[in-house]
Amino acid sequence: MGRESIGELEHLILLAILTRGDDAHAMGIRETLEEEGRRITRGALYRSLDRLGEKSLIEWSVLEPSEERGGHSRRIYAVAPAGLELVRRRRETLERLWAAADGAMGR
């Protein structure tokens, strides 16, 4: 597996997908991010989801159209194995950096 590079927004989207589990549809992901103070337009969200898909970091399934959604289907997103590995590596890196920074911050 190559080392994919992702930005902060893509990282947050991966975490939001993991947080939402089986309910990780686009507007739910947006809601989760906004609850954490990260505003995102629909366009930016869908572009980011497309990029994550192109990098094989996420997967999705399509639910059957429903009357509730005006006959439209809904994509449910999941973090792919490569995405899980990337999130784990990023967490480990951040934990090491925070541990080192704590000393410099007098903690």
N, C-alpha and C positions, 0 to 999 in steps of 0.2 A: 504494500500500500504506500502510495506517495504521501508526502506531507502536504496536505492542503492548507492553504492560508485563508483564514476568514477574518472578517472585521468584527467589531463589537456588536453591531446590530445582528449579524448572522449568528453570532454566539448566543445572544439573548433569545433569538428565535428558536434555536435548538433547545435551550433550557425551557422556554415556554411550552414547546411541543412535549418535552418530557414531563413537565408539570401537569399538563392537561390530560395526558394519557389517551384514552379512547375517545376523548372529546376534543381532539386537537384539529379543529377546522379553522379556516383563516380568520374569521371574525372573533373566534374564541381566543386565538393566539394574540390577536391585536388587543383584545380586552385584557388579557393577562399582562401584556407589556405595559398597557396604560395604567393598570392598577399599581404597577411598580414605578410609575412616573415617566415612562418612556413613550412619548407620543410618536405615532407613526401613521402615515397616510396609507390608504388602501393600495395605491400604486407602488409605494416603496415596499410594502409587505409582500405583494405578489411578485415584484421583481426579485426580492431577496429569496422568496420560496423557490422561484425558478432557478436562481443561481445555486442554491443548496441542492436542488434536484440535479442540475447539470454536473455538480461535483460529486454526485452519488452519496451525499450526506443525509438525505431524507428520502423517504418513500411515501407513497400515498395509495389509498384505495378510494374508490368512488361509490358512495351510497346511492341507492335507488332514488329516483326523483320522488318528491313527496308533495302532497297538496299543501302542507304547511309552508313549503318553500316555493309555492306557485308552479309546481311541476318541475322544478330544477333539482339537479343532483347536488351533492356536497362532497368535497374531497376531505378525507380524514388523513392527516399527516402523521408519520412516525419517523423517529430518528433511525437511520440505517446503521448497521454495524460500524462502518467507517466514521459516521458522525459520532457515535458513542465513544469510539476510541479517541477522536479528536477532542471531545468535551472532557474526557478523563485526563488527557495529556495537558490540556489548558488548565484544568483545575489544579493538577499537581504543580505546574509551573507557578501559578498564582499563589498557591499555599507556600511554596519555597520562598518566593519573593516577599510575601507578607511576613513570613517568619524572620527574614533578614531585615526587613524594614522596621519591624517592631522594635528591634534594638536601637535603631537610629532615632525612633520616635519616643524613646524613653519608656517603653513598655516592658 
